[in-house]
């Protein structure tokens, strides 16, 4: 079958390790099944895998892709939950949960094998391309906002770095749920797009805000951390799910403890949360923000676009 995979690891020039070629058909052990993919979405995780983060040379070749939607063996339209081994489902005793592409082959292929438990019905109202965007970036945003932030509708949230998949998801979800949404970006175009997506206000990165916010949604890391700490109110919350600009900024511990801030880590989400996200999209009319749709054979173009950061929303590959 045709697939897009990591053939080599290169920390400095990750796209050198990307390959597009035939790979063996997936094998489904007991309790697993195969899905004929119709769409799969690109994440920063795929680019980091090519750099060797969470993936070693001994595991290669590894088909990339965490997110996917397609048709199961019974003809049902399904969405793939990317976390394998949650609650011990589908893995051997003693194995920790992982996500596709870290131990198991991913979704950038014609077919993928996953535990049956990892499949959820695709709402008829969502296209395969829209559904494929949800299991990683949008699920991460859903968990950050509704599970980890401790906020409620009416509160003000600041989304740092508008433009990426998680950030755009946060803007759309927060606005739909009744939050006051502020966003930042270095790009005037991305600030304008954030307003179109539902942000009430958009600011230059690092700008002084009119008032401090109840929670900051942080995915950028070193480049925005000082601004995040300065922008949250007394006893407010900073929720972190990524650090694309670097993981080790000055900690600003004095401000953290003096203002009694909550710094909360968040990653991915559970199968139940993905089911909740699917329902939320179905009943609210919210749809994932898609930057571009490419055939899987042009996946290298999508990876290159993500590497430059020249995108607003998700890049989706059709199979």
KALINSUL-V713803 format. One record per residue. N is the residue number from 1. RES is the residue in one small letter. PSI is psi in whole degrees, 0 to 359 (none if undefined). Layout:
N,RES,PSI ; N,RES,PSI
This chain:
1,x,154 ; 2,x,139 ; 3,x,160 ; 4,x,123 ; 5,x,163 ; 6,x,116 ; 7,x,342 ; 8,x,160 ; 9,x,131 ; 10,x,107 ; 11,x,321 ; 12,x,325 ; 13,x,75 ; 14,x,328 ; 15,x,344 ; 16,x,335 ; 17,x,1 ; 18,x,133 ; 19,x,145 ; 20,x,110 ; 21,x,184 ; 22,x,140 ; 23,x,160 ; 24,x,152 ; 25,x,146 ; 26,x,148 ; 27,x,132 ; 28,x,110 ; 29,x,174 ; 30,x,135 ; 31,x,354 ; 32,x,169 ; 33,x,172 ; 34,x,149 ; 35,x,130 ; 36,x,110 ; 37,x,142 ; 38,x,331 ; 39,x,150 ; 40,x,143 ; 41,x,146 ; 42,x,142 ; 43,x,160 ; 44,x,331 ; 45,x,324 ; 46,x,322 ; 47,x,319 ; 48,x,326 ; 49,x,320 ; 50,x,339 ; 51,x,352 ; 52,x,11 ; 53,x,114 ; 54,x,3 ; 55,x,128 ; 56,x,164 ; 57,x,331 ; 58,x,340 ; 59,x,355 ; 60,x,153 ; 61,x,145 ; 62,x,121 ; 63,x,130 ; 64,x,174 ; 65,x,116 ; 66,x,329 ; 67,x,140 ; 68,x,157 ; 69,x,144 ; 70,x,211 ; 71,x,127 ; 72,x,182 ; 73,x,341 ; 74,x,6 ; 75,x,10 ; 76,x,145 ; 77,x,124 ; 78,x,160 ; 79,x,139 ; 80,x,122 ; 81,x,125 ; 82,x,345 ; 83,x,115 ; 84,x,126 ; 85,x,5 ; 86,x,133 ; 87,x,27 ; 88,x,11 ; 89,x,126 ; 90,x,4 ; 91,x,165 ; 92,x,154 ; 93,x,136 ; 94,x,347 ; 95,x,135 ; 96,x,155 ; 97,x,148 ; 98,x,175 ; 99,x,158 ; 100,x,143 ; 101,x,348 ; 102,x,326 ; 103,x,332 ; 104,x,147 ; 105,x,146 ; 106,x,199 ; 107,x,359 ; 108,x,65 ; 109,x,173 ; 110,x,329 ; 111,x,154 ; 112,x,147 ; 113,x,131 ; 114,x,160 ; 115,x,143 ; 116,x,325 ; 117,x,337 ; 118,x,0 ; 119,x,135 ; 120,x,147 ; 121,x,135 ; 122,x,125 ; 123,x,138 ; 124,x,334 ; 125,x,344 ; 126,x,138 ; 127,x,166 ; 128,x,321 ; 129,x,317 ; 130,x,315 ; 131,x,326 ; 132,x,341 ; 133,x,343 ; 134,x,323 ; 135,x,343 ; 136,x,285 ; 137,x,312 ; 138,x,325 ; 139,x,320 ; 140,x,315 ; 141,x,317 ; 142,x,314 ; 143,x,318 ; 144,x,313 ; 145,x,311 ; 146,x,339 ; 147,x,319 ; 148,x,339 ; 149,x,336 ; 150,x,15 ; 151,x,175 ; 152,x,163 ; 153,x,139 ; 154,x,336 ; 155,x,162 ; 156,x,127 ; 157,x,143 ; 158,x,125 ; 159,x,114 ; 160,x,141 ; 161,x,51 ; 162,x,134 ; 163,x,316 ; 164,x,170 ; 165,x,314 ; 166,x,317 ; 167,x,315 ; 168,x,322 ; 169,x,318 ; 170,x,317 ; 171,x,311 ; 172,x,314 ; 173,x,316 ; 174,x,317 ; 175,x,317 ; 176,x,332 ; 177,x,1 ; 178,x,22 ; 179,x,159 ; 180,x,123 ; 181,x,124 ; 182,x,150 ; 183,x,157 ; 184,x,154 ; 185,x,151 ; 186,x,337 ; 187,x,127 ; 188,x,322 ; 189,x,318 ; 190,x,329 ; 191,x,318 ; 192,x,320 ; 193,x,323 ; 194,x,320 ; 195,x,321 ; 196,x,326 ; 197,x,346 ; 198,x,354 ; 199,x,138 ; 200,x,326 ; 201,x,152 ; 202,x,136 ; 203,x,154 ; 204,x,143 ; 205,x,131 ; 206,x,358 ; 207,x,148 ; 208,x,130 ; 209,x,157 ; 210,x,330 ; 211,x,165 ; 212,x,151 ; 213,x,165 ; 214,x,327 ; 215,x,148 ; 216,x,133 ; 217,x,110 ; 218,x,117 ; 219,x,355 ; 220,x,317 ; 221,x,232 ; 222,x,320 ; 223,x,335 ; 224,x,357 ; 225,x,313 ; 226,x,321 ; 227,x,321 ; 228,x,314 ; 229,x,323 ; 230,x,342 ; 231,x,350 ; 232,x,145 ; 233,x,172 ; 234,x,130 ; 235,x,20 ; 236,x,183 ; 237,x,137 ; 238,x,120 ; 239,x,125 ; 240,x,128 ; 241,x,5 ; 242,x,169 ; 243,x,62 ; 244,x,337 ; 245,x,3 ; 246,x,142 ; 247,x,358 ; 248,x,63 ; 249,x,164 ; 250,x,135 ; 251,x,338 ; 252,x,46 ; 253,x,325 ; 254,x,314 ; 255,x,323 ; 256,x,311 ; 257,x,326 ; 258,x,323 ; 259,x,7 ; 260,x,48 ; 261,x,151 ; 262,x,123 ; 263,x,114 ; 264,x,127 ; 265,x,150 ; 266,x,139 ; 267,x,136 ; 268,x,222 ; 269,x,171 ; 270,x,170 ; 271,x,320 ; 272,x,321 ; 273,x,323 ; 274,x,320 ; 275,x,320 ; 276,x,320 ; 277,x,317 ; 278,x,317 ; 279,x,318 ; 280,x,314 ; 281,x,321 ; 282,x,314 ; 283,x,336 ; 284,x,341 ; 285,x,1 ; 286,x,138 ; 287,x,143 ; 288,x,147 ; 289,x,120 ; 290,x,123 ; 291,x,313 ; 292,x,154 ; 293,x,126 ; 294,x,149 ; 295,x,150 ; 296,x,328 ; 297,x,343 ; 298,x,26 ; 299,x,327 ; 300,x,325 ; 301,x,321 ; 302,x,317 ; 303,x,318 ; 304,x,320 ; 305,x,319 ; 306,x,322 ; 307,x,325 ; 308,x,343 ; 309,x,11 ; 310,x,67 ; 311,x,157 ; 312,x,105 ; 313,x,202 ; 314,x,148 ; 315,x,127 ; 316,x,137 ; 317,x,133 ; 318,x,143 ; 319,x,none
